[in-house]
Amino acid sequence: QVQLVESGGGLVQPGGSLRLSCAASRSIFSIYAMGWYRRAPGKQRELVAEISSGSNINYADSVKGRFTISRDNAKNTVYLQMNSLKPEDTAVYYCKAVLIGRDYWGQGTQVTVSS
């Protein structure tokens, strides 16, 4: 099992940047994949970005070129660097860990993009 704690959310103006962090309670070497999802008002939760233990990465089309997912194995942490933020990026962002048999989720962190 693994516990996930997100941080770094907040209020930012359009065009600004924010970095989210997800700290895992165990070595992420043993986790198949880590990812970021988000749920915007009135919408279903959707994939933003994910990175596998082999460093394979994929992004949602809506964030390609603006967001970057990365991990620091020594710190058991995955990051989401968000640049050129748009109001449409406003959502609760969730960290996910994929282990054998099931997924684990963090509690989420609110990101609000507004002028």
URLIN-V287571 format. One record per pair of residues at least 12 apart in sequence whose C-alpha atoms are under 10 Angstrom apart, sorted by the first residue. I is the first residue (numbers start at 1). J is the second residue. D is the distance in Angstrom with one decimal. If there is no record, write none. Layout:
i & j & d
I & J & D
I & J & D
//
This chain:
i & j & d
1 & 25 & 8.7
1 & 26 & 8.3
1 & 31 & 9.8
1 & 97 & 9.6
1 & 99 & 8.0
1 & 100 & 9.8
1 & 102 & 9.3
1 & 103 & 9.4
1 & 104 & 7.9
2 & 23 & 10.0
2 & 24 & 6.5
2 & 25 & 5.6
2 & 26 & 6.2
2 & 27 & 9.1
2 & 28 & 9.4
2 & 31 & 9.0
2 & 97 & 7.8
2 & 98 & 9.7
2 & 99 & 8.8
2 & 103 & 9.5
2 & 104 & 6.9
2 & 105 & 8.9
2 & 106 & 9.6
3 & 22 & 9.8
3 & 23 & 8.2
3 & 24 & 5.8
3 & 25 & 5.2
3 & 26 & 7.9
3 & 96 & 9.8
3 & 97 & 8.9
3 & 104 & 7.5
3 & 105 & 7.8
3 & 106 & 7.1
3 & 107 & 9.7
4 & 21 & 9.9
4 & 22 & 6.3
4 & 23 & 5.7
4 & 24 & 4.8
4 & 25 & 6.6
4 & 26 & 9.3
4 & 77 & 9.2
4 & 94 & 9.3
4 & 95 & 7.0
4 & 96 & 7.7
4 & 97 & 7.9
4 & 104 & 7.7
4 & 105 & 6.5
4 & 106 & 4.7
4 & 107 & 7.7
4 & 108 & 9.4
5 & 21 & 8.0
5 & 22 & 5.4
5 & 23 & 5.3
5 & 24 & 6.7
5 & 25 & 8.6
5 & 77 & 9.5
5 & 94 & 9.2
5 & 95 & 7.8
5 & 105 & 8.9
5 & 106 & 5.6
5 & 107 & 7.0
5 & 108 & 7.9
5 & 109 & 9.1
6 & 20 & 7.0
6 & 21 & 5.5
6 & 22 & 4.4
6 & 23 & 6.5
6 & 24 & 9.1
6 & 77 & 9.6
6 & 78 & 9.4
6 & 79 & 9.4
6 & 93 & 8.4
6 & 94 & 7.3
6 & 95 & 6.7
6 & 96 & 10.0
6 & 105 & 9.8
6 & 106 & 6.4
6 & 107 & 7.2
6 & 108 & 6.2
6 & 109 & 6.1
6 & 110 & 9.8
7 & 19 & 8.6
7 & 20 & 5.8
7 & 21 & 5.2
7 & 22 & 6.5
7 & 23 & 8.4
7 & 79 & 9.7
7 & 93 & 9.7
7 & 94 & 9.9
7 & 95 & 9.9
7 & 107 & 9.9
7 & 108 & 8.3
7 & 109 & 6.3
7 & 110 & 9.1
8 & 20 & 4.5
8 & 21 & 6.1
8 & 22 & 8.9
8 & 79 & 9.6
8 & 80 & 9.5
8 & 109 & 7.4
8 & 110 & 8.7
8 & 111 & 8.6
9 & 21 & 8.8
9 & 91 & 9.9
9 & 92 & 8.6
9 & 93 & 8.2
9 & 108 & 9.0
9 & 109 & 5.3
9 & 110 & 5.3
9 & 111 & 5.0
9 & 112 & 8.0
10 & 90 & 9.9
10 & 109 & 7.9
10 & 110 & 6.1
10 & 111 & 5.0
10 & 112 & 6.1
10 & 113 & 8.5
11 & 90 & 9.2
11 & 110 & 8.3
11 & 111 & 6.2
11 & 112 & 4.8
11 & 113 & 5.9
11 & 114 & 7.2
11 & 115 & 9.3
12 & 85 & 8.0
12 & 86 & 9.4
12 & 87 & 9.4
12 & 90 & 9.7
12 & 111 & 7.8
12 & 112 & 6.3
12 & 113 & 5.0
12 & 114 & 6.3
12 & 115 & 7.8
13 & 84 & 9.5
13 & 85 & 7.6
13 & 86 & 8.1
13 & 87 & 8.3
13 & 112 & 8.3
13 & 113 & 5.4
13 & 114 & 5.0
13 & 115 & 5.0
14 & 83 & 9.5
14 & 84 & 7.0
14 & 85 & 5.3
14 & 86 & 5.1
14 & 87 & 6.4
14 & 88 & 9.6
14 & 89 & 9.5
14 & 112 & 9.5
14 & 113 & 5.8
14 & 114 & 6.0
14 & 115 & 6.3
15 & 82 & 9.9
15 & 83 & 7.0
15 & 84 & 4.1
15 & 85 & 4.9
15 & 86 & 6.4
15 & 87 & 9.2
15 & 113 & 8.7
15 & 114 & 9.7
15 & 115 & 9.7
16 & 82 & 8.3
16 & 83 & 6.2
16 & 84 & 5.5
16 & 85 & 5.5
16 & 86 & 8.3
16 & 113 & 8.4
16 & 114 & 9.9
17 & 66 & 9.4
17 & 67 & 9.4
17 & 81 & 7.5
17 & 82 & 5.4
17 & 83 & 4.4
17 & 84 & 6.2
17 & 85 & 6.2
17 & 86 & 9.8
17 & 113 & 9.7
18 & 67 & 9.6
18 & 80 & 8.2
18 & 81 & 6.2
18 & 82 & 5.2
18 & 83 & 6.7
18 & 84 & 9.2
18 & 85 & 8.2
18 & 111 & 8.7
19 & 67 & 9.4
19 & 68 & 9.4
19 & 69 & 9.7
19 & 79 & 6.8
19 & 80 & 5.6
19 & 81 & 4.4
19 & 82 & 5.9
19 & 83 & 8.6
20 & 36 & 9.4
20 & 69 & 9.5
20 & 78 & 8.4
20 & 79 & 5.5
20 & 80 & 5.0
20 & 81 & 6.4
20 & 82 & 7.9
20 & 93 & 8.7
20 & 94 & 9.8
20 & 95 & 9.4
20 & 109 & 8.4
20 & 111 & 9.3
21 & 36 & 9.9
21 & 69 & 9.9
21 & 70 & 9.7
21 & 71 & 9.3
21 & 77 & 6.7
21 & 78 & 5.9
21 & 79 & 4.6
21 & 80 & 6.5
21 & 81 & 8.8
21 & 95 & 8.6
21 & 109 & 9.7
22 & 34 & 9.3
22 & 35 & 9.4
22 & 36 & 9.0
22 & 71 & 9.2
22 & 76 & 8.4
22 & 77 & 5.4
22 & 78 & 5.2
22 & 79 & 6.3
22 & 80 & 8.6
22 & 94 & 8.8
22 & 95 & 6.3
22 & 96 & 8.9
22 & 97 & 9.9
22 & 106 & 8.1
22 & 108 & 9.6
22 & 109 & 9.9
23 & 71 & 10.0
23 & 72 & 9.8
23 & 75 & 7.7
23 & 76 & 5.9
23 & 77 & 4.5
23 & 78 & 6.7
23 & 79 & 8.8
23 & 95 & 9.1
23 & 106 & 9.4
24 & 73 & 10.0
24 & 75 & 8.6
24 & 76 & 5.5
24 & 77 & 6.0
24 & 78 & 8.2
24 & 95 & 9.6
24 & 96 & 9.9
24 & 97 & 8.5
24 & 106 & 9.3
25 & 75 & 10.0
25 & 76 & 7.4
25 & 77 & 9.2
26 & 75 & 9.7
26 & 76 & 6.8
26 & 77 & 9.6
27 & 73 & 7.0
27 & 74 & 8.1
27 & 75 & 8.4
27 & 76 & 5.5
27 & 77 & 8.9
28 & 52 & 9.8
28 & 53 & 7.7
28 & 71 & 8.8
28 & 72 & 8.7
28 & 73 & 6.1
28 & 74 & 8.8
28 & 75 & 8.9
28 & 76 & 5.5
28 & 77 & 7.6
28 & 78 & 8.8
28 & 97 & 8.7
28 & 99 & 10.0
29 & 52 & 9.7
29 & 53 & 6.5
29 & 54 & 9.4
29 & 73 & 6.9
29 & 74 & 9.5
29 & 76 & 8.4
30 & 53 & 8.0
30 & 98 & 9.7
30 & 99 & 7.9
30 & 100 & 9.6
31 & 52 & 8.2
31 & 53 & 6.7
31 & 97 & 6.6
31 & 98 & 6.1
31 & 99 & 5.4
31 & 100 & 8.2
32 & 51 & 8.9
32 & 52 & 5.9
32 & 53 & 5.4
32 & 54 & 8.4
32 & 97 & 7.6
32 & 98 & 5.5
32 & 99 & 5.6
32 & 100 & 7.6
33 & 50 & 7.0
33 & 51 & 5.7
33 & 52 & 4.0
33 & 53 & 5.6
33 & 54 & 8.5
33 & 55 & 8.7
33 & 56 & 9.0
33 & 57 & 9.5
33 & 96 & 8.2
33 & 97 & 6.0
33 & 98 & 5.1
33 & 99 & 7.4
33 & 103 & 9.6
34 & 49 & 8.7
34 & 50 & 5.6
34 & 51 & 5.4
34 & 52 & 6.2
34 & 53 & 8.0
34 & 55 & 9.9
34 & 57 & 9.8
34 & 69 & 9.4
34 & 70 & 9.5
34 & 71 & 8.7
34 & 77 & 9.5
34 & 78 & 7.2
34 & 79 & 9.7
34 & 95 & 7.3
34 & 96 & 5.6
34 & 97 & 4.7
34 & 98 & 6.3
34 & 99 & 9.2
34 & 103 & 9.7
34 & 104 & 9.6
34 & 105 & 10.0
35 & 47 & 7.7
35 & 48 & 7.6
35 & 49 & 5.6
35 & 50 & 3.8
35 & 51 & 6.1
35 & 52 & 8.4
35 & 57 & 9.3
35 & 58 & 9.4
35 & 59 & 9.7
35 & 69 & 8.2
35 & 70 & 9.7
35 & 78 & 8.1
35 & 79 & 9.2
35 & 80 & 9.1
35 & 94 & 8.2
35 & 95 & 5.8
35 & 96 & 5.1
35 & 97 & 6.6
35 & 98 & 8.3
35 & 105 & 9.6
36 & 48 & 5.4
36 & 49 & 5.3
36 & 50 & 6.1
36 & 51 & 9.1
36 & 59 & 9.5
36 & 69 & 8.3
36 & 78 & 9.1
36 & 79 & 8.8
36 & 80 & 7.5
36 & 93 & 6.7
36 & 94 & 5.6
36 & 95 & 4.8
36 & 96 & 6.2
36 & 97 & 9.1
36 & 105 & 9.6
36 & 106 & 9.8
36 & 108 & 9.7
37 & 49 & 7.0
37 & 50 & 8.6
37 & 60 & 9.7
37 & 91 & 9.4
37 & 92 & 8.4
37 & 93 & 5.7
37 & 94 & 5.1
37 & 95 & 6.4
37 & 96 & 7.4
37 & 105 & 9.7
37 & 108 & 9.2
38 & 89 & 8.7
38 & 90 & 8.8
38 & 91 & 5.8
38 & 92 & 5.4
38 & 93 & 4.3
38 & 94 & 5.8
38 & 95 & 8.7
38 & 108 & 8.5
38 & 109 & 9.3
38 & 110 & 9.3
38 & 111 & 9.4
39 & 89 & 9.5
39 & 90 & 8.5
39 & 91 & 5.2
39 & 92 & 5.3
39 & 93 & 6.6
39 & 94 & 8.2
39 & 108 & 9.5
39 & 110 & 9.6
40 & 88 & 8.2
40 & 89 & 7.7
40 & 90 & 6.2
40 & 91 & 4.1
40 & 92 & 6.5
40 & 93 & 8.7
40 & 110 & 9.8
40 & 111 & 9.6
40 & 112 & 10.0
41 & 88 & 10.0
41 & 90 & 8.2
41 & 91 & 6.8
41 & 92 & 8.8
43 & 91 & 9.4
45 & 91 & 9.3
45 & 92 & 9.0
45 & 93 & 9.0
45 & 94 & 9.1
46 & 60 & 8.5
46 & 93 & 9.6
46 & 94 & 9.8
47 & 59 & 7.6
47 & 60 & 6.4
47 & 61 & 10.0
47 & 93 & 9.8
47 & 94 & 9.5
47 & 96 & 9.9
48 & 60 & 5.1
48 & 61 & 8.6
48 & 62 & 8.3
48 & 63 & 7.1
48 & 64 & 9.2
48 & 67 & 8.6
48 & 68 & 9.9
48 & 69 & 9.3
48 & 80 & 9.3
48 & 93 & 8.8
48 & 94 & 9.5
49 & 61 & 9.7
49 & 63 & 8.4
49 & 64 & 9.1
49 & 67 & 8.2
49 & 68 & 7.9
49 & 69 & 6.5
49 & 70 & 9.7
49 & 80 & 8.2
49 & 95 & 9.9
50 & 68 & 9.7
50 & 69 & 7.0
50 & 70 & 8.9
50 & 78 & 9.6
50 & 80 & 9.6
50 & 95 & 9.5
50 & 96 & 8.7
50 & 97 & 9.5
51 & 69 & 7.0
51 & 70 & 7.3
51 & 71 & 8.1
51 & 78 & 8.8
51 & 97 & 9.9
52 & 71 & 9.8
52 & 97 & 9.8
52 & 98 & 9.0
53 & 71 & 9.6
53 & 73 & 9.8
55 & 70 & 8.6
55 & 71 & 8.8
57 & 69 & 7.8
57 & 70 & 8.9
62 & 88 & 9.5
62 & 89 & 9.1
63 & 82 & 8.5
63 & 83 & 9.2
63 & 84 & 9.5
63 & 85 & 9.2
63 & 86 & 10.0
63 & 89 & 8.8
65 & 82 & 9.7
65 & 83 & 8.7
65 & 84 & 9.3
66 & 81 & 8.2
66 & 82 & 6.2
66 & 83 & 5.1
66 & 84 & 6.1
66 & 85 & 7.7
67 & 80 & 6.7
67 & 81 & 5.5
67 & 82 & 4.5
67 & 83 & 6.0
67 & 84 & 8.5
67 & 85 & 8.9
68 & 80 & 5.7
68 & 81 & 5.0
68 & 82 & 6.6
68 & 83 & 8.5
69 & 81 & 6.4
69 & 82 & 8.8
78 & 95 & 8.6
78 & 96 & 10.0
79 & 95 & 9.4
80 & 93 & 10.0
80 & 95 & 9.7
85 & 111 & 10.0
85 & 112 & 9.5
85 & 113 & 6.8
85 & 114 & 9.4
86 & 112 & 9.2
86 & 113 & 6.1
86 & 114 & 8.0
87 & 111 & 9.7
87 & 112 & 7.4
87 & 113 & 4.7
87 & 114 & 5.9
87 & 115 & 8.6
88 & 112 & 9.1
88 & 113 & 7.7
88 & 114 & 9.5
89 & 111 & 7.6
89 & 112 & 7.5
89 & 113 & 6.7
89 & 114 & 9.8
90 & 110 & 7.8
90 & 111 & 5.4
90 & 112 & 4.6
90 & 113 & 5.4
90 & 114 & 8.3
91 & 108 & 9.6
91 & 109 & 8.5
91 & 110 & 6.1
91 & 111 & 5.5
91 & 112 & 6.6
91 & 113 & 8.8
92 & 107 & 9.3
92 & 108 & 5.9
92 & 109 & 5.4
92 & 110 & 4.4
92 & 111 & 6.0
92 & 112 & 8.5
93 & 106 & 9.1
93 & 107 & 8.8
93 & 108 & 5.2
93 & 109 & 5.3
93 & 110 & 6.2
93 & 111 & 7.0
94 & 106 & 5.8
94 & 107 & 6.6
94 & 108 & 4.4
94 & 109 & 6.6
94 & 110 & 9.0
95 & 107 & 7.9
95 & 108 & 6.9
95 & 109 & 9.0
96 & 108 & 9.8
//
